[in-house]
Amino acid sequence: MSDQPTKITPADLERKLRALQGDVQASVDDKKPALAGVAAGAGVVLLLIFFFLGKRAGKKRSAIVEIRRI
């Protein structure tokens, strides 16, 4: 074995990073449909929560206006 370390070239770094990116991209592509479904479900739940909280707040602050004819 030689005492001198081998040099890392830019091509070595690029090859390693592309391999890593390929693994990560494959993992993300597999999980995209499930994540989209979860995100859509969470959006609907948040929309319903805001709707019902707004409806309740409107009932608390609603004024009763009485109009009489003379």
All heavy atoms as a GROMACS GRO file, in nm:
protein
  528
    1MET      N    1   0.084  -0.116   0.000
    1MET     CA    2   0.000   0.000   0.000
    1MET      C    3   0.089   0.123   0.000
    1MET      O    4   0.187   0.132   0.073
    1MET     CB    5  -0.089  -0.002   0.125
    1MET     CG    6  -0.221   0.058   0.096
    1MET     SD    7  -0.320   0.086   0.242
    1MET     CE    8  -0.408  -0.064   0.256
    2SER      N    9   0.050   0.223  -0.075
    2SER     CA   10   0.132   0.344  -0.080
    2SER      C   11   0.087   0.440   0.029
    2SER      O   12  -0.026   0.439   0.074
    2SER     CB   13   0.119   0.409  -0.218
    2SER     OG   14  -0.012   0.456  -0.236
    3ASP      N   15   0.178   0.525   0.067
    3ASP     CA   16   0.149   0.622   0.173
    3ASP      C   17   0.075   0.744   0.121
    3ASP      O   18   0.023   0.822   0.199
    3ASP     CB   19   0.280   0.666   0.240
    3ASP     CG   20   0.342   0.552   0.319
    3ASP    OD1   21   0.266   0.462   0.360
    3ASP    OD2   22   0.464   0.554   0.340
    4GLN      N   23   0.072   0.762  -0.008
    4GLN     CA   24   0.009   0.880  -0.066
    4GLN      C   25  -0.141   0.854  -0.087
    4GLN      O   26  -0.180   0.754  -0.145
    4GLN     CB   27   0.075   0.912  -0.199
    4GLN     CG   28   0.222   0.948  -0.180
    4GLN     CD   29   0.266   1.047  -0.285
    4GLN    OE1   30   0.188   1.087  -0.368
    4GLN    NE2   31   0.391   1.086  -0.280
    5PRO      N   32  -0.224   0.946  -0.040
    5PRO     CA   33  -0.368   0.930  -0.061
    5PRO      C   34  -0.405   0.955  -0.208
    5PRO      O   35  -0.338   1.032  -0.277
    5PRO     CB   36  -0.430   1.036   0.030
    5PRO     CG   37  -0.324   1.137   0.049
    5PRO     CD   38  -0.192   1.065   0.038
    6THR      N   39  -0.509   0.891  -0.254
    6THR     CA   40  -0.553   0.913  -0.391
    6THR      C   41  -0.631   1.044  -0.399
    6THR      O   42  -0.699   1.083  -0.304
    6THR     CB   43  -0.644   0.798  -0.439
    6THR    OG1   44  -0.755   0.790  -0.350
    6THR    CG2   45  -0.569   0.666  -0.437
    7LYS      N   46  -0.620   1.109  -0.512
    7LYS     CA   47  -0.689   1.238  -0.529
    7LYS      C   48  -0.833   1.214  -0.573
    7LYS      O   49  -0.862   1.124  -0.650
    7LYS     CB   50  -0.618   1.321  -0.634
    7LYS     CG   51  -0.485   1.374  -0.586
    7LYS     CD   52  -0.428   1.471  -0.685
    7LYS     CE   53  -0.299   1.528  -0.631
    7LYS     NZ   54  -0.244   1.630  -0.721
    8ILE      N   55  -0.919   1.296  -0.521
    8ILE     CA   56  -1.061   1.291  -0.559
    8ILE      C   57  -1.082   1.393  -0.669
    8ILE      O   58  -1.054   1.511  -0.651
    8ILE     CB   59  -1.152   1.321  -0.439
    8ILE    CG1   60  -1.130   1.218  -0.329
    8ILE    CG2   61  -1.296   1.324  -0.482
    8ILE    CD1   62  -1.203   1.249  -0.201
    9THR      N   63  -1.129   1.347  -0.780
    9THR     CA   64  -1.149   1.436  -0.894
    9THR      C   65  -1.294   1.487  -0.895
    9THR      O   66  -1.382   1.428  -0.833
    9THR     CB   67  -1.122   1.362  -1.026
    9THR    OG1   68  -1.217   1.257  -1.040
    9THR    CG2   69  -0.982   1.303  -1.027
   10PRO      N   70  -1.316   1.596  -0.966
   10PRO     CA   71  -1.453   1.646  -0.979
   10PRO      C   72  -1.547   1.541  -1.042
   10PRO      O   73  -1.665   1.535  -1.007
   10PRO     CB   74  -1.440   1.768  -1.069
   10PRO     CG   75  -1.300   1.816  -1.046
   10PRO     CD   76  -1.220   1.691  -1.023
   11ALA      N   77  -1.496   1.461  -1.131
   11ALA     CA   78  -1.577   1.356  -1.194
   11ALA      C   79  -1.621   1.254  -1.089
   11ALA      O   80  -1.734   1.203  -1.094
   11ALA     CB   81  -1.500   1.289  -1.305
   12ASP      N   82  -1.532   1.221  -0.994
   12ASP     CA   83  -1.569   1.128  -0.887
   12ASP      C   84  -1.682   1.184  -0.802
   12ASP      O   85  -1.779   1.114  -0.769
   12ASP     CB   86  -1.448   1.099  -0.797
   12ASP     CG   87  -1.338   1.022  -0.868
   12ASP    OD1   88  -1.369   0.951  -0.966
   12ASP    OD2   89  -1.222   1.034  -0.824
   13LEU      N   90  -1.670   1.311  -0.767
   13LEU     CA   91  -1.774   1.376  -0.686
   13LEU      C   92  -1.907   1.380  -0.762
   13LEU      O   93  -2.014   1.350  -0.705
   13LEU     CB   94  -1.733   1.518  -0.649
   13LEU     CG   95  -1.620   1.530  -0.547
   13LEU    CD1   96  -1.580   1.676  -0.532
   13LEU    CD2   97  -1.661   1.473  -0.415
   14GLU      N   98  -1.901   1.416  -0.890
   14GLU     CA   99  -2.023   1.426  -0.969
   14GLU      C  100  -2.090   1.289  -0.981
   14GLU      O  101  -2.213   1.278  -0.967
   14GLU     CB  102  -1.991   1.480  -1.107
   14GLU     CG  103  -2.114   1.501  -1.193
   14GLU     CD  104  -2.080   1.558  -1.329
   14GLU    OE1  105  -1.963   1.588  -1.356
   14GLU    OE2  106  -2.173   1.572  -1.410
   15ARG      N  107  -2.014   1.185  -1.004
   15ARG     CA  108  -2.070   1.050  -1.016
   15ARG      C  109  -2.138   1.006  -0.887
   15ARG      O  110  -2.248   0.953  -0.886
   15ARG     CB  111  -1.958   0.952  -1.056
   15ARG     CG  112  -2.007   0.812  -1.085
   15ARG     CD  113  -1.896   0.720  -1.135
   15ARG     NE  114  -1.786   0.712  -1.039
   15ARG     CZ  115  -1.661   0.755  -1.062
   15ARG    NH1  116  -1.630   0.810  -1.178
   15ARG    NH2  117  -1.568   0.743  -0.970
   16LYS      N  118  -2.072   1.034  -0.776
   16LYS     CA  119  -2.127   0.996  -0.646
   16LYS      C  120  -2.256   1.073  -0.615
   16LYS      O  121  -2.354   1.016  -0.567
   16LYS     CB  122  -2.022   1.019  -0.537
   16LYS     CG  123  -2.058   0.962  -0.404
   16LYS     CD  124  -2.058   0.812  -0.410
   16LYS     CE  125  -2.071   0.754  -0.271
   16LYS     NZ  126  -2.081   0.610  -0.271
   17LEU      N  127  -2.256   1.204  -0.643
   17LEU     CA  128  -2.374   1.285  -0.617
   17LEU      C  129  -2.491   1.246  -0.706
   17LEU      O  130  -2.606   1.244  -0.663
   17LEU     CB  131  -2.342   1.434  -0.634
   17LEU     CG  132  -2.254   1.493  -0.524
   17LEU    CD1  133  -2.217   1.637  -0.559
   17LEU    CD2  134  -2.324   1.488  -0.390
   18ARG      N  135  -2.463   1.212  -0.833
   18ARG     CA  136  -2.570   1.168  -0.923
   18ARG      C  137  -2.630   1.036  -0.876
   18ARG      O  138  -2.751   1.016  -0.885
   18ARG     CB  139  -2.518   1.156  -1.065
   18ARG     CG  140  -2.499   1.290  -1.133
   18ARG     CD  141  -2.471   1.273  -1.281
   18ARG     NE  142  -2.428   1.398  -1.340
   18ARG     CZ  143  -2.512   1.492  -1.385
   18ARG    NH1  144  -2.641   1.474  -1.373
   18ARG    NH2  145  -2.466   1.602  -1.437
   19ALA      N  146  -2.548   0.947  -0.826
   19ALA     CA  147  -2.598   0.819  -0.776
   19ALA      C  148  -2.687   0.842  -0.654
   19ALA      O  149  -2.794   0.782  -0.641
   19ALA     CB  150  -2.482   0.727  -0.741
   20LEU      N  151  -2.643   0.931  -0.565
   20LEU     CA  152  -2.721   0.963  -0.446
   20LEU      C  153  -2.853   1.029  -0.484
   20LEU      O  154  -2.959   0.997  -0.430
   20LEU     CB  155  -2.640   1.054  -0.353
   20LEU     CG  156  -2.708   1.096  -0.224
   20LEU    CD1  157  -2.733   0.976  -0.136
   20LEU    CD2  158  -2.621   1.196  -0.151
   21GLN      N  159  -2.848   1.121  -0.580
   21GLN     CA  160  -2.968   1.191  -0.625
   21GLN      C  161  -3.065   1.092  -0.688
   21GLN      O  162  -3.187   1.103  -0.668
   21GLN     CB  163  -2.932   1.300  -0.724
   21GLN     CG  164  -3.051   1.380  -0.772
   21GLN     CD  165  -3.014   1.484  -0.876
   21GLN    OE1  166  -2.901   1.488  -0.922
   21GLN    NE2  167  -3.108   1.566  -0.913
   22GLY      N  168  -3.016   0.998  -0.763
   22GLY     CA  169  -3.102   0.898  -0.825
   22GLY      C  170  -3.176   0.816  -0.722
   22GLY      O  171  -3.296   0.788  -0.736
   23ASP      N  172  -3.109   0.777  -0.614
   23ASP     CA  173  -3.173   0.701  -0.507
   23ASP      C  174  -3.282   0.783  -0.438
   23ASP      O  175  -3.392   0.734  -0.412
   23ASP     CB  176  -3.070   0.656  -0.403
   23ASP     CG  177  -2.972   0.555  -0.459
   23ASP    OD1  178  -3.002   0.493  -0.564
   23ASP    OD2  179  -2.863   0.538  -0.398
   24VAL      N  180  -3.251   0.907  -0.409
   24VAL     CA  181  -3.348   0.994  -0.340
   24VAL      C  182  -3.466   1.022  -0.432
   24VAL      O  183  -3.582   1.019  -0.389
   24VAL     CB  184  -3.279   1.126  -0.297
   24VAL    CG1  185  -3.381   1.227  -0.248
   24VAL    CG2  186  -3.177   1.097  -0.189
   25GLN      N  187  -3.440   1.048  -0.560
   25GLN     CA  188  -3.547   1.080  -0.654
   25GLN      C  189  -3.642   0.961  -0.670
   25GLN      O  190  -3.763   0.979  -0.676
   25GLN     CB  191  -3.488   1.118  -0.792
   25GLN     CG  192  -3.590   1.174  -0.887
   25GLN     CD  193  -3.646   1.307  -0.841
   25GLN    OE1  194  -3.576   1.388  -0.780
   25GLN    NE2  195  -3.772   1.330  -0.867
   26ALA      N  196  -3.589   0.841  -0.673
   26ALA     CA  197  -3.673   0.722  -0.684
   26ALA      C  198  -3.763   0.708  -0.561
   26ALA      O  199  -3.882   0.675  -0.572
   26ALA     CB  200  -3.587   0.598  -0.702
   27SER      N  201  -3.709   0.736  -0.445
   27SER     CA  202  -3.786   0.728  -0.321
   27SER      C  203  -3.897   0.833  -0.320
   27SER      O  204  -4.011   0.804  -0.280
   27SER     CB  205  -3.693   0.748  -0.201
   27SER     OG  206  -3.765   0.749  -0.083
   28VAL      N  207  -3.867   0.953  -0.364
   28VAL     CA  208  -3.966   1.060  -0.367
   28VAL      C  209  -4.076   1.029  -0.468
   28VAL      O  210  -4.194   1.050  -0.441
   28VAL     CB  211  -3.898   1.196  -0.400
   28VAL    CG1  212  -4.000   1.303  -0.431
   28VAL    CG2  213  -3.810   1.240  -0.284
   29ASP      N  214  -4.038   0.978  -0.584
   29ASP     CA  215  -4.138   0.946  -0.687
   29ASP      C  216  -4.234   0.838  -0.639
   29ASP      O  217  -4.351   0.838  -0.676
   29ASP     CB  218  -4.068   0.900  -0.816
   29ASP     CG  219  -4.002   1.016  -0.890
   29ASP    OD1  220  -4.038   1.132  -0.863
   29ASP    OD2  221  -3.912   0.990  -0.973
   30ASP      N  222  -4.185   0.745  -0.559
   30ASP     CA  223  -4.272   0.639  -0.507
   30ASP      C  224  -4.375   0.694  -0.408
   30ASP      O  225  -4.486   0.644  -0.398
   30ASP     CB  226  -4.190   0.530  -0.437
   30ASP     CG  227  -4.108   0.448  -0.535
   30ASP    OD1  228  -4.138   0.452  -0.656
   30ASP    OD2  229  -4.014   0.380  -0.489
   31LYS      N  230  -4.338   0.797  -0.333
   31LYS     CA  231  -4.425   0.847  -0.226
   31LYS      C  232  -4.510   0.967  -0.266
   31LYS      O  233  -4.593   1.012  -0.188
   31LYS     CB  234  -4.340   0.882  -0.105
   31LYS     CG  235  -4.275   0.759  -0.045
   31LYS     CD  236  -4.195   0.789   0.077
   31LYS     CE  237  -4.130   0.660   0.125
   31LYS     NZ  238  -4.052   0.676   0.243
   32LYS      N  239  -4.493   1.019  -0.387
   32LYS     CA  240  -4.568   1.138  -0.429
   32LYS      C  241  -4.719   1.120  -0.424
   32LYS      O  242  -4.789   1.207  -0.372
   32LYS     CB  243  -4.525   1.180  -0.569
   32LYS     CG  244  -4.420   1.286  -0.571
   32LYS     CD  245  -4.395   1.334  -0.711
   32LYS     CE  246  -4.277   1.428  -0.713
   32LYS     NZ  247  -4.242   1.471  -0.847
   33PRO      N  248  -4.775   1.012  -0.478
   33PRO     CA  249  -4.922   0.999  -0.475
   33PRO      C  250  -4.978   0.996  -0.332
   33PRO      O  251  -5.081   1.057  -0.305
   33PRO     CB  252  -4.949   0.867  -0.546
   33PRO     CG  253  -4.829   0.842  -0.629
   33PRO     CD  254  -4.715   0.904  -0.555
   34ALA      N  255  -4.911   0.927  -0.244
   34ALA     CA  256  -4.959   0.920  -0.105
   34ALA      C  257  -4.950   1.057  -0.039
   34ALA      O  258  -5.043   1.098   0.033
   34ALA     CB  259  -4.877   0.818  -0.027
   35LEU      N  260  -4.843   1.129  -0.062
   35LEU     CA  261  -4.828   1.262  -0.003
   35LEU      C  262  -4.932   1.359  -0.059
   35LEU      O  263  -4.983   1.444   0.014
   35LEU     CB  264  -4.687   1.315  -0.028
   35LEU     CG  265  -4.576   1.246   0.051
   35LEU    CD1  266  -4.440   1.301   0.009
   35LEU    CD2  267  -4.595   1.264   0.200
   36ALA      N  268  -4.963   1.346  -0.187
   36ALA     CA  269  -5.064   1.434  -0.246
   36ALA      C  270  -5.201   1.407  -0.183
   36ALA      O  271  -5.276   1.501  -0.156
   36ALA     CB  272  -5.069   1.413  -0.397
   37GLY      N  273  -5.232   1.282  -0.158
   37GLY     CA  274  -5.359   1.249  -0.095
   37GLY      C  275  -5.368   1.301   0.046
   37GLY      O  276  -5.471   1.355   0.088
   38VAL      N  277  -5.260   1.286   0.120
   38VAL     CA  278  -5.257   1.336   0.258
   38VAL      C  279  -5.270   1.489   0.259
   38VAL      O  280  -5.344   1.545   0.341
   38VAL     CB  281  -5.128   1.291   0.329
   38VAL    CG1  282  -5.109   1.363   0.460
   38VAL    CG2  283  -5.129   1.140   0.349
   39ALA      N  284  -5.201   1.556   0.168
   39ALA     CA  285  -5.207   1.702   0.163
   39ALA      C  286  -5.348   1.749   0.127
   39ALA      O  287  -5.398   1.845   0.185
   39ALA     CB  288  -5.106   1.755   0.061
   40ALA      N  289  -5.413   1.681   0.034
   40ALA     CA  290  -5.550   1.719  -0.004
   40ALA      C  291  -5.645   1.697   0.113
   40ALA      O  292  -5.732   1.781   0.141
   40ALA     CB  293  -5.594   1.637  -0.125
   41GLY      N  294  -5.631   1.586   0.182
   41GLY     CA  295  -5.716   1.558   0.298
   41GLY      C  296  -5.696   1.661   0.408
   41GLY      O  297  -5.793   1.709   0.469
   42ALA      N  298  -5.571   1.697   0.434
   42ALA     CA  299  -5.543   1.798   0.536
   42ALA      C  300  -5.602   1.933   0.497
   42ALA      O  301  -5.653   2.007   0.582
   42ALA     CB  302  -5.392   1.810   0.558
   43GLY      N  303  -5.597   1.966   0.368
   43GLY     CA  304  -5.654   2.092   0.322
   43GLY      C  305  -5.804   2.097   0.343
   43GLY      O  306  -5.859   2.199   0.386
   44VAL      N  307  -5.872   1.987   0.314
   44VAL     CA  308  -6.018   1.981   0.333
   44VAL      C  309  -6.052   1.993   0.481
   44VAL      O  310  -6.145   2.066   0.519
   44VAL     CB  311  -6.075   1.850   0.273
   44VAL    CG1  312  -6.219   1.830   0.315
   44VAL    CG2  313  -6.063   1.852   0.122
   45VAL      N  314  -5.977   1.924   0.566
   45VAL     CA  315  -6.003   1.932   0.710
   45VAL      C  316  -5.982   2.074   0.761
   45VAL      O  317  -6.065   2.126   0.838
   45VAL     CB  318  -5.913   1.832   0.786
   45VAL    CG1  319  -5.915   1.857   0.935
   45VAL    CG2  320  -5.956   1.689   0.756
   46LEU      N  321  -5.876   2.140   0.718
   46LEU     CA  322  -5.852   2.278   0.760
   46LEU      C  323  -5.964   2.371   0.712
   46LEU      O  324  -6.008   2.459   0.786
   46LEU     CB  325  -5.717   2.327   0.708
   46LEU     CG  326  -5.595   2.282   0.785
   46LEU    CD1  327  -5.468   2.326   0.714
   46LEU    CD2  328  -5.597   2.337   0.926
   47LEU      N  329  -6.008   2.350   0.589
   47LEU     CA  330  -6.115   2.432   0.535
   47LEU      C  331  -6.243   2.416   0.618
   47LEU      O  332  -6.309   2.515   0.651
   47LEU     CB  333  -6.141   2.393   0.390
   47LEU     CG  334  -6.231   2.484   0.308
   47LEU    CD1  335  -6.167   2.621   0.293
   47LEU    CD2  336  -6.256   2.422   0.172
   48LEU      N  337  -6.276   2.294   0.655
   48LEU     CA  338  -6.394   2.270   0.738
   48LEU      C  339  -6.379   2.334   0.876
   48LEU      O  340  -6.475   2.392   0.929
   48LEU     CB  341  -6.420   2.121   0.750
   48LEU     CG  342  -6.473   2.052   0.624
   48LEU    CD1  343  -6.476   1.901   0.643
   48LEU    CD2  344  -6.609   2.106   0.588
   49ILE      N  345  -6.262   2.321   0.935
   49ILE     CA  346  -6.239   2.381   1.068
   49ILE      C  347  -6.259   2.532   1.061
   49ILE      O  348  -6.328   2.592   1.144
   49ILE     CB  349  -6.100   2.346   1.120
   49ILE    CG1  350  -6.095   2.198   1.160
   49ILE    CG2  351  -6.060   2.434   1.238
   49ILE    CD1  352  -5.956   2.148   1.194
   50PHE      N  353  -6.198   2.596   0.960
   50PHE     CA  354  -6.213   2.741   0.948
   50PHE      C  355  -6.358   2.781   0.922
   50PHE      O  356  -6.406   2.881   0.974
   50PHE     CB  357  -6.123   2.796   0.836
   50PHE     CG  358  -5.976   2.788   0.867
   50PHE    CD1  359  -5.885   2.762   0.766
   50PHE    CD2  360  -5.929   2.806   0.995
   50PHE    CE1  361  -5.750   2.754   0.794
   50PHE    CE2  362  -5.794   2.798   1.024
   50PHE     CZ  363  -5.704   2.773   0.923
   51PHE      N  364  -6.429   2.702   0.843
   51PHE     CA  365  -6.569   2.732   0.815
   51PHE      C  366  -6.652   2.728   0.942
   51PHE      O  367  -6.729   2.821   0.971
   51PHE     CB  368  -6.624   2.632   0.712
   51PHE     CG  369  -6.771   2.645   0.688
   51PHE    CD1  370  -6.821   2.748   0.611
   51PHE    CD2  371  -6.860   2.555   0.745
   51PHE    CE1  372  -6.957   2.761   0.590
   51PHE    CE2  373  -6.996   2.567   0.724
   51PHE     CZ  374  -7.044   2.671   0.646
   52PHE      N  375  -6.638   2.622   1.020
   52PHE     CA  376  -6.720   2.609   1.141
   52PHE      C  377  -6.679   2.709   1.249
   52PHE      O  378  -6.764   2.760   1.322
   52PHE     CB  379  -6.717   2.466   1.194
   52PHE     CG  380  -6.797   2.372   1.110
   52PHE    CD1  381  -6.738   2.267   1.045
   52PHE    CD2  382  -6.934   2.391   1.094
   52PHE    CE1  383  -6.812   2.180   0.966
   52PHE    CE2  384  -7.010   2.305   1.016
   52PHE     CZ  385  -6.949   2.200   0.951
   53LEU      N  386  -6.551   2.741   1.260
   53LEU     CA  387  -6.510   2.843   1.356
   53LEU      C  388  -6.564   2.980   1.315
   53LEU      O  389  -6.606   3.058   1.400
   53LEU     CB  390  -6.358   2.846   1.369
   53LEU     CG  391  -6.294   2.730   1.444
   53LEU    CD1  392  -6.143   2.742   1.441
   53LEU    CD2  393  -6.344   2.722   1.587
   54GLY      N  394  -6.563   3.009   1.188
   54GLY     CA  395  -6.616   3.137   1.140
   54GLY      C  396  -6.766   3.145   1.160
   54GLY      O  397  -6.820   3.250   1.195
   55LYS      N  398  -6.835   3.036   1.139
   55LYS     CA  399  -6.980   3.032   1.157
   55LYS      C  400  -7.016   3.056   1.303
   55LYS      O  401  -7.108   3.130   1.335
   55LYS     CB  402  -7.032   2.896   1.110
   55LYS     CG  403  -7.179   2.885   1.096
   55LYS     CD  404  -7.214   2.750   1.035
   55LYS     CE  405  -7.362   2.735   1.022
   55LYS     NZ  406  -7.400   2.606   0.965
   56ARG      N  407  -6.939   2.993   1.392
   56ARG     CA  408  -6.963   3.009   1.535
   56ARG      C  409  -6.934   3.152   1.581
   56ARG      O  410  -7.009   3.210   1.658
   56ARG     CB  411  -6.875   2.911   1.612
   56ARG     CG  412  -6.896   2.914   1.759
   56ARG     CD  413  -6.818   2.802   1.825
   56ARG     NE  414  -6.813   2.828   1.967
   56ARG     CZ  415  -6.709   2.808   2.043
   56ARG    NH1  416  -6.599   2.761   1.992
   56ARG    NH2  417  -6.714   2.835   2.171
   57ALA      N  418  -6.826   3.208   1.531
   57ALA     CA  419  -6.792   3.346   1.569
   57ALA      C  420  -6.897   3.443   1.518
   57ALA      O  421  -6.929   3.542   1.583
   57ALA     CB  422  -6.655   3.383   1.514
   58GLY      N  423  -6.954   3.413   1.402
   58GLY     CA  424  -7.058   3.499   1.347
   58GLY      C  425  -7.183   3.497   1.433
   58GLY      O  426  -7.252   3.597   1.448
   59LYS      N  427  -7.216   3.384   1.491
   59LYS     CA  428  -7.333   3.375   1.578
   59LYS      C  429  -7.311   3.452   1.707
   59LYS      O  430  -7.403   3.511   1.762
   59LYS     CB  431  -7.365   3.228   1.611
   59LYS     CG  432  -7.430   3.155   1.498
   59LYS     CD  433  -7.465   3.014   1.538
   59LYS     CE  434  -7.530   2.940   1.424
   59LYS     NZ  435  -7.563   2.802   1.458
   60LYS      N  436  -7.189   3.448   1.759
   60LYS     CA  437  -7.159   3.519   1.884
   60LYS      C  438  -7.173   3.670   1.866
   60LYS      O  439  -7.220   3.739   1.954
   60LYS     CB  440  -7.015   3.489   1.928
   60LYS     CG  441  -6.997   3.358   1.996
   60LYS     CD  442  -6.853   3.348   2.043
   60LYS     CE  443  -6.825   3.221   2.116
   60LYS     NZ  444  -6.685   3.212   2.159
   61ARG      N  445  -7.128   3.721   1.754
   61ARG     CA  446  -7.122   3.865   1.735
   61ARG      C  447  -7.240   3.922   1.656
   61ARG      O  448  -7.240   4.038   1.624
   61ARG     CB  449  -6.993   3.902   1.662
   61ARG     CG  450  -6.872   3.888   1.749
   61ARG     CD  451  -6.752   3.944   1.679
   61ARG     NE  452  -6.659   3.833   1.657
   61ARG     CZ  453  -6.570   3.828   1.563
   61ARG    NH1  454  -6.558   3.926   1.479
   61ARG    NH2  455  -6.490   3.725   1.550
   62SER      N  456  -7.336   3.840   1.622
   62SER     CA  457  -7.444   3.892   1.538
   62SER      C  458  -7.536   3.983   1.622
   62SER      O  459  -7.570   3.952   1.735
   62SER     CB  460  -7.524   3.778   1.477
   62SER     OG  461  -7.589   3.705   1.578
   63ALA      N  462  -7.572   4.090   1.563
   63ALA     CA  463  -7.660   4.185   1.630
   63ALA      C  464  -7.804   4.160   1.586
   63ALA      O  465  -7.831   4.118   1.474
   63ALA     CB  466  -7.619   4.328   1.595
   64ILE      N  467  -7.894   4.184   1.676
   64ILE     CA  468  -8.036   4.171   1.643
   64ILE      C  469  -8.087   4.311   1.614
   64ILE      O  470  -8.082   4.400   1.698
   64ILE     CB  471  -8.114   4.107   1.760
   64ILE    CG1  472  -8.060   3.967   1.786
   64ILE    CG2  473  -8.262   4.106   1.728
   64ILE    CD1  474  -8.119   3.902   1.908
   65VAL      N  475  -8.132   4.328   1.492
   65VAL     CA  476  -8.182   4.458   1.450
   65VAL      C  477  -8.332   4.445   1.432
   65VAL      O  478  -8.381   4.358   1.361
   65VAL     CB  479  -8.116   4.502   1.318
   65VAL    CG1  480  -8.171   4.636   1.273
   65VAL    CG2  481  -7.965   4.508   1.334
   66GLU      N  482  -8.404   4.534   1.498
   66GLU     CA  483  -8.550   4.529   1.493
   66GLU      C  484  -8.599   4.653   1.418
   66GLU      O  485  -8.562   4.765   1.449
   66GLU     CB  486  -8.608   4.528   1.634
   66GLU     CG  487  -8.754   4.505   1.639
   66GLU     CD  488  -8.804   4.495   1.782
   66GLU    OE1  489  -8.731   4.437   1.865
   66GLU    OE2  490  -8.914   4.545   1.809
   67ILE      N  491  -8.678   4.626   1.319
   67ILE     CA  492  -8.733   4.739   1.240
   67ILE      C  493  -8.884   4.739   1.262
   67ILE      O  494  -8.952   4.637   1.243
   67ILE     CB  495  -8.702   4.721   1.090
   67ILE    CG1  496  -8.551   4.719   1.071
   67ILE    CG2  497  -8.765   4.834   1.010
   67ILE    CD1  498  -8.510   4.687   0.928
   68ARG      N  499  -8.936   4.852   1.303
   68ARG     CA  500  -9.081   4.865   1.328
   68ARG      C  501  -9.139   4.968   1.235
   68ARG      O  502  -9.081   5.072   1.210
   68ARG     CB  503  -9.106   4.909   1.472
   68ARG     CG  504  -9.064   4.809   1.574
   68ARG     CD  505  -9.108   4.856   1.709
   68ARG     NE  506  -9.063   4.761   1.810
   68ARG     CZ  507  -9.099   4.769   1.935
   68ARG    NH1  508  -9.178   4.866   1.977
   68ARG    NH2  509  -9.055   4.681   2.021
   69ARG      N  510  -9.261   4.936   1.190
   69ARG     CA  511  -9.333   5.034   1.110
   69ARG      C  512  -9.428   5.110   1.204
   69ARG      O  513  -9.490   5.052   1.290
   69ARG     CB  514  -9.417   4.966   1.003
   69ARG     CG  515  -9.336   4.918   0.890
   69ARG     CD  516  -9.430   4.872   0.782
   69ARG     NE  517  -9.353   4.833   0.666
   69ARG     CZ  518  -9.404   4.784   0.560
   69ARG    NH1  519  -9.534   4.760   0.553
   69ARG    NH2  520  -9.329   4.753   0.458
   70ILE      N  521  -9.435   5.234   1.179
   70ILE     CA  522  -9.523   5.314   1.262
   70ILE      C  523  -9.649   5.348   1.188
   70ILE      O  524  -9.662   5.364   1.077
   70ILE     CB  525  -9.453   5.443   1.309
   70ILE    CG1  526  -9.328   5.405   1.388
   70ILE    CG2  527  -9.545   5.530   1.388
   70ILE    CD1  528  -9.247   5.521   1.435
   0.00000   0.00000   0.00000
